[in-house]
Amino acid sequence: MEEENCVFCKIVKGELPCHKLAEEEVAIAFLDINPCSPGHALVIPKKHYERLEDMPREEVEKLIGLAHEVAKAIVKAVNADGFNLGINNGRAAGQEIMHVHFNIIPRFQGDGGRPIQSLVKVEVKESLEEVAKKIREAWSKPNL
Ligand code: ZN
C-alpha cells in the first residue's frame, strides 16, 4: 500500500481539493481534473485499494451503486447521449493512480470517440470453450 502518497487518499481525507459530486459511506465521486469530456467523473472507494480484485464484493457493489447514481445525474446535467463506464485496472491496462477508480466519461453523438472494445485486440489462440473452462476453474466460488 502506498496510501501516504496516494492522491486519491488525500482527496478522501480533504487534504487535496476536488469538485465533489457525491459522498457515501464507502465511496466518493468527483470531477476528473483532466476531463476527456464535459462531466467526466471518477468514483472511488474511500479506502485505499490498488486493484478491483483487492476489494470485497460488498464494497464493489456500493461503488458501482454510487457510479450508477452519479452517471444518471451527469447525463442529465451535461445533456449527454451516453457514457462509458470504465476502470483501468493494473498498469497493463493503463492505470496511473494506483487507487481503484471508475471513470464515467459522458459521450455525445458524433464526438469522434470510440467504444471500449477498441482499446485492445489480442489474438485469442484457444477456443472460447477452453478459455471459459479455465476461468470457471480459477473462480474461487464455482457455481456452474
Ligand atoms: Zn489511495
Backbone and ligand atoms as CSV (ligand in chain L), in Angstrom:
chain,resi,resn,atom,element,x,y,z
A,1,MET,N,N,0.841,-1.202,0.000
A,1,MET,CA,C,0.000,0.000,0.000
A,1,MET,C,C,0.880,1.257,0.000
A,2,GLU,N,N,0.526,2.199,-0.811
A,2,GLU,CA,C,1.257,3.461,-0.854
A,2,GLU,C,C,0.312,4.586,-0.480
A,3,GLU,N,N,-0.443,4.308,0.582
A,3,GLU,CA,C,-1.521,5.186,0.976
A,3,GLU,C,C,-1.079,6.624,1.270
A,4,GLU,N,N,0.080,6.783,1.901
A,4,GLU,CA,C,0.517,8.134,2.304
A,4,GLU,C,C,0.722,9.064,1.114
A,5,ASN,N,N,1.188,8.502,0.015
A,5,ASN,CA,C,1.465,9.336,-1.149
A,5,ASN,C,C,0.360,9.277,-2.196
A,6,CYS,N,N,-0.751,8.676,-1.843
A,6,CYS,CA,C,-1.806,8.478,-2.830
A,6,CYS,C,C,-2.670,9.742,-2.960
A,7,VAL,N,N,-2.737,10.260,-4.171
A,7,VAL,CA,C,-3.506,11.480,-4.443
A,7,VAL,C,C,-4.983,11.285,-4.082
A,8,PHE,N,N,-5.515,10.127,-4.396
A,8,PHE,CA,C,-6.947,9.912,-4.127
A,8,PHE,C,C,-7.218,9.768,-2.628
A,9,CYS,N,N,-6.294,9.159,-1.894
A,9,CYS,CA,C,-6.454,9.100,-0.435
A,9,CYS,C,C,-6.437,10.508,0.150
A,10,LYS,N,N,-5.602,11.369,-0.420
A,10,LYS,CA,C,-5.550,12.761,0.054
A,10,LYS,C,C,-6.854,13.489,-0.255
A,11,ILE,N,N,-7.445,13.201,-1.383
A,11,ILE,CA,C,-8.751,13.794,-1.724
A,11,ILE,C,C,-9.810,13.301,-0.736
A,12,VAL,N,N,-9.793,12.000,-0.449
A,12,VAL,CA,C,-10.753,11.428,0.509
A,12,VAL,C,C,-10.631,12.123,1.866
A,13,LYS,N,N,-9.386,12.358,2.295
A,13,LYS,CA,C,-9.147,12.969,3.613
A,13,LYS,C,C,-9.355,14.484,3.613
A,14,GLY,N,N,-9.562,15.057,2.429
A,14,GLY,CA,C,-9.742,16.509,2.348
A,14,GLY,C,C,-8.426,17.266,2.333
A,15,GLU,N,N,-7.317,16.555,2.141
A,15,GLU,CA,C,-6.005,17.207,2.101
A,15,GLU,C,C,-5.699,17.808,0.728
A,16,LEU,N,N,-6.442,17.357,-0.275
A,16,LEU,CA,C,-6.363,17.947,-1.615
A,16,LEU,C,C,-7.784,18.315,-2.030
A,17,PRO,N,N,-7.937,19.421,-2.763
A,17,PRO,CA,C,-9.285,19.832,-3.167
A,17,PRO,C,C,-9.810,18.990,-4.331
A,18,CYS,N,N,-11.114,18.951,-4.448
A,18,CYS,CA,C,-11.731,18.317,-5.615
A,18,CYS,C,C,-13.103,18.936,-5.809
A,19,HIS,N,N,-13.658,18.719,-6.988
A,19,HIS,CA,C,-15.035,19.139,-7.242
A,19,HIS,C,C,-15.917,17.948,-6.941
A,20,LYS,N,N,-16.283,17.828,-5.668
A,20,LYS,CA,C,-17.011,16.651,-5.197
A,20,LYS,C,C,-18.451,16.654,-5.701
A,21,LEU,N,N,-18.891,15.491,-6.162
A,21,LEU,CA,C,-20.253,15.345,-6.671
A,21,LEU,C,C,-21.137,14.599,-5.699
A,22,ALA,N,N,-20.556,13.657,-4.965
A,22,ALA,CA,C,-21.344,12.839,-4.051
A,22,ALA,C,C,-20.412,12.146,-3.078
A,23,GLU,N,N,-20.968,11.849,-1.908
A,23,GLU,CA,C,-20.196,11.101,-0.925
A,23,GLU,C,C,-21.135,10.143,-0.210
A,24,GLU,N,N,-20.709,8.923,-0.109
A,24,GLU,CA,C,-21.459,7.919,0.633
A,24,GLU,C,C,-20.525,7.248,1.633
A,25,GLU,N,N,-21.039,6.248,2.318
A,25,GLU,CA,C,-20.274,5.580,3.371
A,25,GLU,C,C,-18.916,5.059,2.879
A,26,VAL,N,N,-18.905,4.392,1.731
A,26,VAL,CA,C,-17.654,3.771,1.285
A,26,VAL,C,C,-17.048,4.388,0.034
A,27,ALA,N,N,-17.753,5.344,-0.583
A,27,ALA,CA,C,-17.266,5.850,-1.862
A,27,ALA,C,C,-17.556,7.339,-2.032
A,28,ILE,N,N,-16.718,7.986,-2.837
A,28,ILE,CA,C,-16.994,9.369,-3.216
A,28,ILE,C,C,-16.847,9.507,-4.729
A,29,ALA,N,N,-17.499,10.557,-5.244
A,29,ALA,CA,C,-17.418,10.857,-6.669
A,29,ALA,C,C,-17.011,12.313,-6.820
A,30,PHE,N,N,-16.135,12.551,-7.797
A,30,PHE,CA,C,-15.682,13.928,-8.046
A,30,PHE,C,C,-15.281,14.051,-9.510
A,31,LEU,N,N,-15.171,15.298,-9.970
A,31,LEU,CA,C,-14.811,15.518,-11.371
A,31,LEU,C,C,-13.346,15.186,-11.614
A,32,ASP,N,N,-13.078,14.571,-12.759
A,32,ASP,CA,C,-11.690,14.325,-13.173
A,32,ASP,C,C,-11.038,15.686,-13.460
A,33,ILE,N,N,-9.838,15.862,-12.965
A,33,ILE,CA,C,-9.147,17.146,-13.105
A,33,ILE,C,C,-8.688,17.384,-14.548
A,34,ASN,N,N,-8.607,16.323,-15.328
A,34,ASN,CA,C,-8.186,16.415,-16.727
A,34,ASN,C,C,-9.226,15.710,-17.603
A,35,PRO,N,N,-10.403,16.327,-17.733
A,35,PRO,CA,C,-11.558,15.623,-18.316
A,35,PRO,C,C,-11.410,15.252,-19.797
A,36,CYS,N,N,-11.901,14.049,-20.125
A,36,CYS,CA,C,-11.963,13.600,-21.517
A,36,CYS,C,C,-13.182,14.194,-22.219
A,37,SER,N,N,-14.188,14.574,-21.444
A,37,SER,CA,C,-15.385,15.222,-21.988
A,37,SER,C,C,-16.075,15.936,-20.826
A,38,PRO,N,N,-16.992,16.848,-21.130
A,38,PRO,CA,C,-17.666,17.576,-20.047
A,38,PRO,C,C,-18.407,16.615,-19.108
A,39,GLY,N,N,-18.126,16.718,-17.829
A,39,GLY,CA,C,-18.784,15.862,-16.849
A,39,GLY,C,C,-18.008,14.610,-16.488
A,40,HIS,N,N,-16.842,14.420,-17.091
A,40,HIS,CA,C,-16.004,13.247,-16.793
A,40,HIS,C,C,-15.751,13.184,-15.283
A,41,ALA,N,N,-16.180,12.108,-14.671
A,41,ALA,CA,C,-16.086,11.981,-13.217
A,41,ALA,C,C,-15.425,10.673,-12.820
A,42,LEU,N,N,-14.927,10.663,-11.609
A,42,LEU,CA,C,-14.322,9.464,-11.037
A,42,LEU,C,C,-15.117,9.054,-9.811
A,43,VAL,N,N,-15.282,7.773,-9.634
A,43,VAL,CA,C,-15.939,7.242,-8.450
A,43,VAL,C,C,-14.967,6.273,-7.805
A,44,ILE,N,N,-14.606,6.556,-6.558
A,44,ILE,CA,C,-13.543,5.785,-5.905
A,44,ILE,C,C,-13.982,5.278,-4.532
A,45,PRO,N,N,-13.405,4.161,-4.097
A,45,PRO,CA,C,-13.645,3.750,-2.717
A,45,PRO,C,C,-12.868,4.672,-1.782
A,46,LYS,N,N,-13.416,4.942,-0.593
A,46,LYS,CA,C,-12.703,5.806,0.357
A,46,LYS,C,C,-11.453,5.110,0.885
A,47,LYS,N,N,-11.543,3.800,1.007
A,47,LYS,CA,C,-10.417,3.015,1.481
A,47,LYS,C,C,-9.466,2.765,0.305
A,48,HIS,N,N,-8.181,2.741,0.604
A,48,HIS,CA,C,-7.192,2.534,-0.454
A,48,HIS,C,C,-7.140,1.067,-0.891
A,49,TYR,N,N,-7.540,0.829,-2.110
A,49,TYR,CA,C,-7.354,-0.479,-2.755
A,49,TYR,C,C,-6.663,-0.194,-4.068
A,50,GLU,N,N,-5.634,-0.967,-4.358
A,50,GLU,CA,C,-4.917,-0.740,-5.606
A,50,GLU,C,C,-5.717,-1.262,-6.801
A,51,ARG,N,N,-6.295,-2.434,-6.636
A,51,ARG,CA,C,-6.990,-3.057,-7.771
A,51,ARG,C,C,-8.383,-3.507,-7.358
A,52,LEU,N,N,-9.230,-3.617,-8.350
A,52,LEU,CA,C,-10.623,-4.004,-8.098
A,52,LEU,C,C,-10.717,-5.355,-7.388
A,53,GLU,N,N,-9.846,-6.283,-7.784
A,53,GLU,CA,C,-9.928,-7.621,-7.178
A,53,GLU,C,C,-9.448,-7.645,-5.728
A,54,ASP,N,N,-8.857,-6.546,-5.258
A,54,ASP,CA,C,-8.483,-6.450,-3.840
A,54,ASP,C,C,-9.686,-6.096,-2.968
A,55,MET,N,N,-10.730,-5.602,-3.586
A,55,MET,CA,C,-11.893,-5.114,-2.824
A,55,MET,C,C,-12.865,-6.236,-2.504
A,56,PRO,N,N,-13.481,-6.159,-1.300
A,56,PRO,CA,C,-14.563,-7.107,-1.026
A,56,PRO,C,C,-15.785,-6.776,-1.904
A,57,ARG,N,N,-16.506,-7.824,-2.269
A,57,ARG,CA,C,-17.644,-7.648,-3.170
A,57,ARG,C,C,-18.639,-6.597,-2.662
A,58,GLU,N,N,-18.887,-6.579,-1.351
A,58,GLU,CA,C,-19.874,-5.641,-0.799
A,58,GLU,C,C,-19.479,-4.189,-1.098
A,59,GLU,N,N,-18.181,-3.914,-1.029
A,59,GLU,CA,C,-17.737,-2.546,-1.304
A,59,GLU,C,C,-17.801,-2.229,-2.796
A,60,VAL,N,N,-17.519,-3.233,-3.621
A,60,VAL,CA,C,-17.640,-3.031,-5.067
A,60,VAL,C,C,-19.096,-2.728,-5.421
A,61,GLU,N,N,-20.004,-3.429,-4.776
A,61,GLU,CA,C,-21.428,-3.199,-5.049
A,61,GLU,C,C,-21.823,-1.769,-4.685
A,62,LYS,N,N,-21.286,-1.276,-3.574
A,62,LYS,CA,C,-21.592,0.101,-3.166
A,62,LYS,C,C,-20.934,1.112,-4.109
A,63,LEU,N,N,-19.742,0.783,-4.562
A,63,LEU,CA,C,-19.019,1.650,-5.505
A,63,LEU,C,C,-19.781,1.770,-6.823
A,64,ILE,N,N,-20.187,0.652,-7.360
A,64,ILE,CA,C,-20.909,0.667,-8.639
A,64,ILE,C,C,-22.300,1.270,-8.449
A,65,GLY,N,N,-22.842,1.105,-7.260
A,65,GLY,CA,C,-24.143,1.720,-6.961
A,65,GLY,C,C,-24.054,3.233,-7.010
A,66,LEU,N,N,-22.977,3.772,-6.449
A,66,LEU,CA,C,-22.789,5.226,-6.494
A,66,LEU,C,C,-22.503,5.672,-7.927
A,67,ALA,N,N,-21.719,4.898,-8.653
A,67,ALA,CA,C,-21.426,5.231,-10.060
A,67,ALA,C,C,-22.723,5.314,-10.864
A,68,HIS,N,N,-23.631,4.407,-10.602
A,68,HIS,CA,C,-24.926,4.383,-11.282
A,68,HIS,C,C,-25.711,5.665,-11.023
A,69,GLU,N,N,-25.764,6.069,-9.766
A,69,GLU,CA,C,-26.497,7.289,-9.394
A,69,GLU,C,C,-25.858,8.533,-10.007
A,70,VAL,N,N,-24.541,8.619,-9.868
A,70,VAL,CA,C,-23.820,9.793,-10.352
A,70,VAL,C,C,-23.907,9.889,-11.878
A,71,ALA,N,N,-23.805,8.751,-12.554
A,71,ALA,CA,C,-23.866,8.746,-14.020
A,71,ALA,C,C,-25.211,9.292,-14.506
A,72,LYS,N,N,-26.264,8.920,-13.822
A,72,LYS,CA,C,-27.591,9.431,-14.218
A,72,LYS,C,C,-27.639,10.951,-14.106
A,73,ALA,N,N,-27.085,11.480,-13.030
A,73,ALA,CA,C,-27.086,12.935,-12.827
A,73,ALA,C,C,-26.210,13.635,-13.864
A,74,ILE,N,N,-25.068,13.020,-14.173
A,74,ILE,CA,C,-24.150,13.629,-15.150
A,74,ILE,C,C,-24.814,13.712,-16.520
A,75,VAL,N,N,-25.418,12.616,-16.936
A,75,VAL,CA,C,-26.083,12.578,-18.256
A,75,VAL,C,C,-27.103,13.706,-18.365
A,76,LYS,N,N,-27.874,13.863,-17.296
A,76,LYS,CA,C,-28.893,14.910,-17.272
A,76,LYS,C,C,-28.246,16.300,-17.287
A,77,ALA,N,N,-27.213,16.472,-16.480
A,77,ALA,CA,C,-26.591,17.789,-16.311
A,77,ALA,C,C,-25.886,18.291,-17.564
A,78,VAL,N,N,-25.206,17.387,-18.277
A,78,VAL,CA,C,-24.433,17.834,-19.447
A,78,VAL,C,C,-25.124,17.475,-20.753
A,79,ASN,N,N,-26.348,16.919,-20.619
A,79,ASN,CA,C,-27.144,16.546,-21.787
A,79,ASN,C,C,-26.385,15.570,-22.686
A,80,ALA,N,N,-25.797,14.559,-22.074
A,80,ALA,CA,C,-25.020,13.576,-22.830
A,80,ALA,C,C,-25.949,12.585,-23.537
A,81,ASP,N,N,-25.422,11.993,-24.601
A,81,ASP,CA,C,-26.191,10.971,-25.327
A,81,ASP,C,C,-25.887,9.574,-24.812
A,82,GLY,N,N,-24.856,9.478,-23.980
A,82,GLY,CA,C,-24.467,8.178,-23.425
A,82,GLY,C,C,-23.241,8.382,-22.555
A,83,PHE,N,N,-22.659,7.308,-22.097
A,83,PHE,CA,C,-21.401,7.433,-21.358
A,83,PHE,C,C,-20.669,6.103,-21.399
A,84,ASN,N,N,-19.371,6.170,-21.212
A,84,ASN,CA,C,-18.565,4.964,-20.995
A,84,ASN,C,C,-18.257,4.899,-19.513
A,85,LEU,N,N,-18.394,3.710,-18.963
A,85,LEU,CA,C,-18.030,3.474,-17.567
A,85,LEU,C,C,-16.858,2.516,-17.608
A,86,GLY,N,N,-15.708,2.966,-17.141
A,86,GLY,CA,C,-14.539,2.117,-17.300
A,86,GLY,C,C,-13.534,2.252,-16.180
A,87,ILE,N,N,-12.768,1.209,-16.022
A,87,ILE,CA,C,-11.740,1.184,-14.992
A,87,ILE,C,C,-10.451,0.671,-15.628
A,88,ASN,N,N,-9.365,1.433,-15.440
A,88,ASN,CA,C,-8.051,0.968,-15.850
A,88,ASN,C,C,-7.491,0.210,-14.651
A,89,ASN,N,N,-7.528,-1.097,-14.726
A,89,ASN,CA,C,-7.205,-1.936,-13.572
A,89,ASN,C,C,-5.852,-2.602,-13.773
A,90,GLY,N,N,-4.816,-2.050,-13.130
A,90,GLY,CA,C,-3.458,-2.564,-13.320
A,90,GLY,C,C,-2.710,-1.734,-14.349
A,91,ARG,N,N,-1.385,-1.683,-14.179
A,91,ARG,CA,C,-0.571,-0.854,-15.078
A,91,ARG,C,C,-0.714,-1.288,-16.538
A,92,ALA,N,N,-0.866,-2.590,-16.772
A,92,ALA,CA,C,-1.009,-3.078,-18.149
A,92,ALA,C,C,-2.268,-2.521,-18.802
A,93,ALA,N,N,-3.236,-2.162,-17.988
A,93,ALA,CA,C,-4.494,-1.624,-18.504
A,93,ALA,C,C,-4.503,-0.099,-18.509
A,94,GLY,N,N,-3.353,0.487,-18.196
A,94,GLY,CA,C,-3.246,1.936,-18.247
A,94,GLY,C,C,-3.510,2.642,-16.934
A,95,GLN,N,N,-3.564,1.902,-15.831
A,95,GLN,CA,C,-3.800,2.539,-14.529
A,95,GLN,C,C,-2.593,3.385,-14.133
A,96,GLU,N,N,-2.825,4.639,-13.824
A,96,GLU,CA,C,-1.732,5.543,-13.434
A,96,GLU,C,C,-1.774,5.866,-11.956
A,97,ILE,N,N,-2.964,6.085,-11.422
A,97,ILE,CA,C,-3.108,6.302,-9.980
A,97,ILE,C,C,-3.543,4.972,-9.384
A,98,MET,N,N,-2.703,4.449,-8.499
A,98,MET,CA,C,-2.897,3.063,-8.051
A,98,MET,C,C,-3.894,2.976,-6.891
A,99,HIS,N,N,-5.052,3.564,-7.116
A,99,HIS,CA,C,-6.183,3.533,-6.187
A,99,HIS,C,C,-7.397,3.332,-7.095
A,100,VAL,N,N,-8.128,2.270,-6.861
A,100,VAL,CA,C,-9.267,1.916,-7.731
A,100,VAL,C,C,-10.123,3.142,-8.056
A,101,HIS,N,N,-10.444,3.324,-9.327
A,101,HIS,CA,C,-11.363,4.400,-9.708
A,101,HIS,C,C,-12.099,4.068,-10.995
A,102,PHE,N,N,-13.405,4.211,-10.904
A,102,PHE,CA,C,-14.242,4.104,-12.087
A,102,PHE,C,C,-14.271,5.456,-12.772
A,103,ASN,N,N,-14.106,5.454,-14.084
A,103,ASN,CA,C,-14.294,6.652,-14.886
A,103,ASN,C,C,-15.698,6.633,-15.458
A,104,ILE,N,N,-16.394,7.745,-15.321
A,104,ILE,CA,C,-17.655,7.929,-16.049
A,104,ILE,C,C,-17.366,9.008,-17.085
A,105,ILE,N,N,-17.355,8.600,-18.350
A,105,ILE,CA,C,-16.995,9.537,-19.416
A,105,ILE,C,C,-18.226,9.778,-20.297
A,106,PRO,N,N,-18.837,10.949,-20.150
A,106,PRO,CA,C,-20.011,11.260,-20.971
A,106,PRO,C,C,-19.669,11.242,-22.461
A,107,ARG,N,N,-20.596,10.759,-23.256
A,107,ARG,CA,C,-20.392,10.682,-24.694
A,107,ARG,C,C,-21.504,11.427,-25.415
A,108,PHE,N,N,-21.136,11.954,-26.567
A,108,PHE,CA,C,-22.063,12.769,-27.341
A,108,PHE,C,C,-22.068,12.266,-28.778
A,109,GLN,N,N,-23.249,12.250,-29.360
A,109,GLN,CA,C,-23.375,11.782,-30.739
A,109,GLN,C,C,-22.350,12.511,-31.608
A,110,GLY,N,N,-21.553,11.751,-32.352
A,110,GLY,CA,C,-20.567,12.350,-33.261
A,110,GLY,C,C,-19.346,12.935,-32.568
A,111,ASP,N,N,-19.070,12.525,-31.337
A,111,ASP,CA,C,-17.918,13.097,-30.610
A,111,ASP,C,C,-16.567,12.554,-31.085
A,112,GLY,N,N,-16.599,11.597,-31.984
A,112,GLY,CA,C,-15.348,11.076,-32.549
A,112,GLY,C,C,-14.667,10.022,-31.693
A,113,GLY,N,N,-15.190,9.790,-30.508
A,113,GLY,CA,C,-14.612,8.768,-29.638
A,113,GLY,C,C,-14.992,7.378,-30.110
A,114,ARG,N,N,-14.362,6.400,-29.522
A,114,ARG,CA,C,-14.612,5.024,-29.920
A,114,ARG,C,C,-15.083,4.213,-28.718
A,115,PRO,N,N,-15.608,3.015,-28.964
A,115,PRO,CA,C,-16.081,2.191,-27.846
A,115,PRO,C,C,-14.934,1.547,-27.070
A,116,ILE,N,N,-15.245,1.084,-25.885
A,116,ILE,CA,C,-14.257,0.424,-25.027
A,116,ILE,C,C,-13.578,-0.754,-25.747
A,117,GLN,N,N,-14.319,-1.469,-26.572
A,117,GLN,CA,C,-13.766,-2.634,-27.274
A,117,GLN,C,C,-12.633,-2.255,-28.223
A,118,SER,N,N,-12.488,-0.972,-28.523
A,118,SER,CA,C,-11.414,-0.555,-29.432
A,118,SER,C,C,-10.082,-0.356,-28.699
A,119,LEU,N,N,-10.061,-0.552,-27.386
A,119,LEU,CA,C,-8.836,-0.339,-26.608
A,119,LEU,C,C,-7.713,-1.290,-26.998
A,120,VAL,N,N,-8.052,-2.543,-27.254
A,120,VAL,CA,C,-7.014,-3.540,-27.483
A,120,VAL,C,C,-7.595,-4.691,-28.302
A,121,LYS,N,N,-6.712,-5.351,-29.057
A,121,LYS,CA,C,-7.147,-6.529,-29.804
A,121,LYS,C,C,-6.010,-7.552,-29.760
A,122,VAL,N,N,-6.088,-8.463,-28.821
A,122,VAL,CA,C,-5.077,-9.507,-28.676
A,122,VAL,C,C,-5.674,-10.803,-29.202
A,123,GLU,N,N,-4.923,-11.491,-30.035
A,123,GLU,CA,C,-5.413,-12.727,-30.628
A,123,GLU,C,C,-5.711,-13.771,-29.547
A,124,VAL,N,N,-6.868,-14.408,-29.643
A,124,VAL,CA,C,-7.238,-15.485,-28.724
A,124,VAL,C,C,-6.926,-16.799,-29.428
A,125,LYS,N,N,-5.917,-17.523,-28.880
A,125,LYS,CA,C,-5.437,-18.722,-29.567
A,125,LYS,C,C,-6.205,-19.977,-29.195
A,126,GLU,N,N,-6.812,-19.990,-28.009
A,126,GLU,CA,C,-7.579,-21.164,-27.586
A,126,GLU,C,C,-9.039,-20.994,-27.983
A,127,SER,N,N,-9.771,-22.101,-27.911
A,127,SER,CA,C,-11.201,-21.994,-28.186
A,127,SER,C,C,-11.870,-21.273,-27.023
A,128,LEU,N,N,-13.002,-20.671,-27.270
A,128,LEU,CA,C,-13.732,-19.987,-26.203
A,128,LEU,C,C,-14.134,-20.985,-25.121
A,129,GLU,N,N,-14.402,-22.209,-25.536
A,129,GLU,CA,C,-14.756,-23.251,-24.570
A,129,GLU,C,C,-13.606,-23.498,-23.585
A,130,GLU,N,N,-12.382,-23.545,-24.119
A,130,GLU,CA,C,-11.204,-23.750,-23.251
A,130,GLU,C,C,-10.989,-22.564,-22.314
A,131,VAL,N,N,-11.164,-21.371,-22.842
A,131,VAL,CA,C,-10.987,-20.166,-22.021
A,131,VAL,C,C,-12.028,-20.144,-20.905
A,132,ALA,N,N,-13.261,-20.437,-21.249
A,132,ALA,CA,C,-14.342,-20.448,-20.245
A,132,ALA,C,C,-14.069,-21.487,-19.163
A,133,LYS,N,N,-13.560,-22.648,-19.581
A,133,LYS,CA,C,-13.262,-23.728,-18.622
A,133,LYS,C,C,-12.188,-23.264,-17.626
A,134,LYS,N,N,-11.137,-22.623,-18.142
A,134,LYS,CA,C,-10.053,-22.114,-17.284
A,134,LYS,C,C,-10.570,-21.104,-16.266
A,135,ILE,N,N,-11.437,-20.233,-16.740
A,135,ILE,CA,C,-11.966,-19.189,-15.848
A,135,ILE,C,C,-12.833,-19.814,-14.765
A,136,ARG,N,N,-13.664,-20.764,-15.163
A,136,ARG,CA,C,-14.522,-21.423,-14.157
A,136,ARG,C,C,-13.659,-22.147,-13.130
A,137,GLU,N,N,-12.554,-22.758,-13.598
A,137,GLU,CA,C,-11.666,-23.483,-12.681
A,137,GLU,C,C,-10.905,-22.524,-11.759
A,138,ALA,N,N,-10.630,-21.312,-12.245
A,138,ALA,CA,C,-9.885,-20.327,-11.447
A,138,ALA,C,C,-10.776,-19.631,-10.432
A,139,TRP,N,N,-12.077,-19.706,-10.663
A,139,TRP,CA,C,-13.023,-18.980,-9.816
A,139,TRP,C,C,-13.091,-19.635,-8.444
A,140,SER,N,N,-12.985,-18.809,-7.419
A,140,SER,CA,C,-12.990,-19.349,-6.053
A,140,SER,C,C,-14.385,-19.797,-5.631
A,141,LYS,N,N,-15.390,-19.383,-6.367
A,141,LYS,CA,C,-16.751,-19.716,-5.984
A,141,LYS,C,C,-17.481,-20.367,-7.174
A,142,PRO,N,N,-17.046,-21.538,-7.580
A,142,PRO,CA,C,-17.670,-22.141,-8.748
A,142,PRO,C,C,-19.148,-22.423,-8.507
A,143,ASN,N,N,-19.958,-22.022,-9.422
A,143,ASN,CA,C,-21.392,-22.268,-9.260
A,143,ASN,C,C,-22.009,-22.862,-10.521
A,144,LEU,N,N,-21.142,-23.357,-11.413
A,144,LEU,CA,C,-21.664,-23.954,-12.649
A,144,LEU,C,C,-21.367,-25.447,-12.694
L,1,ZN,ZN,ZN,-5.327,5.705,-2.136
